[in-house]
Amino acid sequence: MRIKVTSVAAAGPGFRALDDPRVRRILRFVIAVTLATAYSCYINWPFSFMLVALMISLMALPTPAPSLRFAVWTVTKLIGFIGLGLVLMLPLHSHQLFGLSLLGLIIFITFYLQAQGKVAGLNAIFVIIGTTLIPAFGQNSMDGGVEFAKGLSQSALALFPIIWIVFAVLPEGVFPRLPNAPRVEGSSFDRGIVALRPVVMLLPLLVFMLGSDNNIRYLIGYYQAAMIGQHANRETARALAIDLLLATIIGSTAGLVLWWIMKLWPSLFWFTLMMALFSFVFATRVFSNGPRGLSPNFVRWSYGLSTLVFIVFPDALTQGFTGDDPNMKFYQRILDYFLIISYSVFSVLVYDAIVERLSAWRKQLRGWHPLKHNLGPRQV
């Protein structure tokens, strides 16, 4: 029996490894992130690192290959929300109070529809990215907002061709669409309270970004705040807030390590190889052989890699890994991300605590009756 097992192990260990769903997901993730890194760094259009961030978000989902219909519809929606963000730059420039009110209404309606289970969670992310980040980058100059919109659109157009190449190498089935978000139980008022959370959390952060002269410093913090806001369930949002705080620590530490490794040989080839290595390490923490295909802590590791991208890529693509000025921006960006993600965690916890306290008072008032209060329960 021992001889038989040894001969089978010697015959095809590679074949059995590729039969493991977890191994295939890890390899797809690594290949996709590596290709996105090489393509975005080689072409190097403005804000090309957004391609790598979007790639990480989609490839961290344990789903089969996206269909052509899903890809076209997803890219169309994202570009549509980018266009909406360009339109919103006008009122946010000339009539800021009206523009912020309009933006808050758009975010509230989007999350209310998500709480009703009528849209997918991915739509909420697209709304936040398109309608808030573009006006923030275009606050000082509309040319900056247009440039960010063009860069994000180019990233969206390059996203699915790279994903299809990866699934051509390691095939799996095809899925036509993502399911809608689960419906939040309760009344319309309860769903409205849930939909109000991202408005209360994101608008103050947007106002802060509108007053900044370098919004790229706060990009990953705002991106992570959007991830928290798009979860309608309160328990999920609170758990995600803690996970994203840990993701910031993990991503910042990994970014520091990658930054100093790149100083040994600052070249595109070496950078691509290092990103392949780091994405492999992170992917082993993201995927598992469980029923969902994801490890319990997949959020902190997938968004930890996104944090690394937002920290390292902007300076790497514009100024390289040498010199003192990039170093100062690099460390300043890490500090800014910690401040913003701390704000996001704090705002989620405070908002949910206030809502729970008001809900408890509301239940007490429903059970209060003036005759019961004055005469006692036996005399009513």
C-alpha positions, -999 to 999 in steps of 0.1 A, spaced: 0 0 0 29 24 8 44 17 -27 11 25 -44 6 58 -26 42 68 -34 38 60 -71 6 81 -73 22 110 -56 52 108 -79 30 105 -110 11 137 -109 13 160 -79 9 191 -102 -23 177 -116 -39 171 -81 -28 205 -70 -46 223 -99 -77 202 -91 -78 219 -57 -103 249 -60 -83 269 -35 -51 265 -55 -68 276 -87 -83 307 -70 -49 316 -56 -32 312 -90 -59 332 -108 -56 360 -82 -18 361 -85 -19 361 -123 -46 387 -126 -29 411 -101 5 406 -118 -9 412 -153 -28 443 -141 5 456 -124 26 450 -156 0 466 -179 -8 496 -157 29 503 -151 39 499 -187 11 520 -202 11 543 -172 -20 564 -180 -31 588 -152 -43 570 -121 -36 536 -138 -32 520 -104 -70 520 -101 -69 490 -124 -49 470 -99 -73 480 -70 -104 471 -91 -87 438 -101 -81 429 -64 -117 436 -55 -132 414 -83 -107 386 -81 -112 383 -44 -147 370 -51 -148 332 -54 -170 333 -85 -166 318 -120 -156 339 -150 -178 369 -157 -200 367 -187 -198 392 -216 -232 406 -206 -221 411 -170 -189 428 -181 -205 451 -206 -233 461 -181 -208 466 -152 -185 488 -173 -214 507 -186 -228 514 -151 -194 524 -138 -188 548 -167 -223 562 -163 -216 570 -126 -183 585 -136 -203 608 -160 -227 616 -132 -197 626 -110 -185 650 -138 -219 666 -139 -219 670 -101 -187 690 -103 -206 720 -115 -230 725 -86 -202 715 -61 -181 743 -76 -206 771 -78 -234 761 -53 -217 738 -28 -247 735 -4 -270 725 -32 -244 702 -46 -238 684 -13 -276 681 -7 -281 666 -42 -251 642 -37 -265 631 -2 -299 624 -18 -283 603 -45 -263 583 -20 -294 579 3 -316 566 -26 -289 542 -37 -285 526 -3 -322 526 4 -327 506 -28 -299 483 -16 -316 479 18 -348 469 -1 -328 442 -19 -333 458 -53 -297 464 -63 -264 446 -59 -238 459 -34 -214 465 -63 -237 493 -76 -234 512 -43 -196 511 -46 -197 525 -82 -221 553 -71 -197 563 -43 -166 562 -64 -182 579 -94 -202 606 -77 -178 616 -48 -142 609 -58 -144 627 -91 -158 659 -77 -132 657 -49 -104 655 -74 -119 683 -95 -125 707 -66 -93 728 -72 -94 724 -110 -120 707 -131 -92 694 -153 -81 673 -123 -116 657 -120 -117 651 -158 -82 635 -156 -93 612 -128 -125 603 -147 -105 594 -178 -80 573 -158 -108 554 -140 -126 548 -173 -95 534 -189 -90 511 -159 -126 499 -162 -122 491 -199 -90 471 -193 -104 452 -163 -124 424 -179 -101 415 -208 -74 407 -182 -98 387 -161 -109 367 -192 -72 360 -200 -68 346 -165 -98 323 -168 -87 312 -202 -55 299 -185 -74 284 -156 -110 278 -168 -141 276 -147 -178 282 -153 -195 315 -162 -218 335 -140 -243 360 -157 -248 385 -128 -242 392 -92 -271 387 -68 -289 417 -53 -280 426 -17 -302 409 9 -332 428 20 -330 445 54 -358 432 76 -381 457 93 -401 487 82 -394 514 56 -382 536 85 -357 510 96 -343 507 61 -341 545 58 -321 546 90 -297 521 75 -295 540 42 -287 572 61 -255 558 77 -233 561 45 -246 597 40 -237 608 75 -203 590 73 -192 600 38 -204 635 34 -181 650 61 -152 631 47 -160 645 12 -162 680 26 -127 674 41 -114 661 7 -129 691 -11 -108 714 10 -76 694 4 -50 702 -23 -38 666 -26 -67 642 -25 -47 612 -36 -33 612 0 -68 602 13 -78 579 -16 -75 545 1 -91 558 33 -121 571 14 -122 538 -7 -123 518 25 -149 541 40 -170 534 9 -166 496 15 -179 501 51 -208 522 39 -220 498 13 -229 472 38 -265 477 49 -263 452 78 -252 470 110 -234 440 125 -216 434 92 -206 471 89 -192 472 124 -172 440 119 -160 453 86 -148 486 101 -126 467 125 -113 445 97 -105 475 76 -86 490 104 -65 459 106 -62 459 68 -47 494 70 -21 481 94 -13 451 73 -12 470 40 10 498 55 35 473 69 36 454 36 39 486 17 69 497 38 86 463 32 79 465 -6 91 501 -7 125 493 8 129 461 -13 123 481 -44 151 505 -35 175 475 -41 166 474 -78 141 500 -89 129 485 -122 95 476 -137 105 439 -140 115 437 -103 84 456 -92 62 432 -112 79 402 -96 75 416 -61 38 423 -67 34 387 -78 51 375 -46 31 398 -23 -2 390 -40 6 353 -36 12 357 1 -20 377 6 -40 353 -16 -31 324 6 -48 343 34 -79 353 14 -90 319 0 -98 286 18 -114 253 10 -146 261 30 -181 263 16 -177 300 7 -142 296 -7 -130 324 15 -112 325 48 -129 341 78 -105 370 77 -105 375 39 -116 412 41 -85 423 61 -62 406 37 -78 415 4 -82 452 14 -48 450 30 -34 444 -5 -55 472 -18 -40 495 8 -5 485 -3 -15 494 -39 -28 529 -29 2 535 -8 30 524 -31 17 528 -67 11 566 -69 47 575 -61 62 544 -78 45 554 -111 52 591 -110 86 595 -93 101 560 -88 116 546 -56 145 570 -52 149 604 -37 137 621 -5 105 638 -17 88 605 -26 97 591 9 80 620 26 49 616 6 49 579 12 50 582 50 26 611 50 1 590 30 3 562 55 -5 586 84 -34 601 64 -49 567 58 -47 558 95 -65 590 103 -93 585 78 -99 548 86 -99 557 123 -126 583 115 -146 557 95 -145 532 123 -154 558 149 -183 572 128 -198 537 122 -196 528 159 -210 561 171 -238 562 145 -249 526 152 -248 532 190 -270 563 186 -295 545 164 -297 515 188 -303 539 217 -330 558 198 -346 524 188 -347 514 224 -364 547 234 -388 542 205 -398 507 218 -403 521 253 -425 549 240 -446 523 221 -452 504 253 -460 535 273 -497 544 279 -509 575 299 -536 555 318 -510 529 326 -487 556 338 -513 573 360 -535 545 373 -513 514 370 -517 484 349 -546 468 369 -569 498 366 -567 504 329 
